């Protein structure tokens, strides 16, 4: 076969150049930033070393982010909520996590206290994740009225709060209702929920036990629950007594609280 008749062959350099161009194009996609609707600041409360230290002195503004990529970077650096011994706070940029802040002063907060042993393994961690992803991802109802949210550990229980910039019941009540819904759904992880919704089999039951498939779905979890020691009666919050309470930051209106029971009273 003559030189003219030989088929054209690609050199190694040509192939490398072709592959590199595709690879670089894919890398450019990963460089894209996905901005969040709001910028958020992560606050952390340092452990108290001296009784004379004030809460405001221990509360530190650690990091402000405005993209999904920055948020995930922060998540990768934080210890799990299961290991929390202080407070994690997320507030919109330039809003301090204190009721005296002008943007908080005329609003209020939803508060719920949760005992891990009463709810079962991982429920609080899943609940915190749902709250965090919903609010920061702008998938939370009346999100424009949410100033911040945080979780704290108080000896035998966790306290989770969502702060608002208003006390208008028509605005804040749906926020409390969504908190309740997210807690009930936290019986499952978000991936489990997604898969079950595809088959129309999603039916959270931990707090109501109305699903006939309850025992079949939760035998393993129930076995884990048995290994937990019930807390001392004074620190225990039975599931049927869990409630979400809204209080005004303006102390003069504190009596005008709103209460949502986790389990509806008969």
Beta strands, then each sheet from edge to edge (+ up, - down):
strand 1: 35-45
strand 2: 59-67
strand 3: 87-92
strand 4: 108-114
strand 5: 146-154
strand 6: 157-164
strand 7: 243-248
strand 8: 258-261
sheet 1: 2+ 1- 3+ 5- 6+ 4- 7+ 8-
end
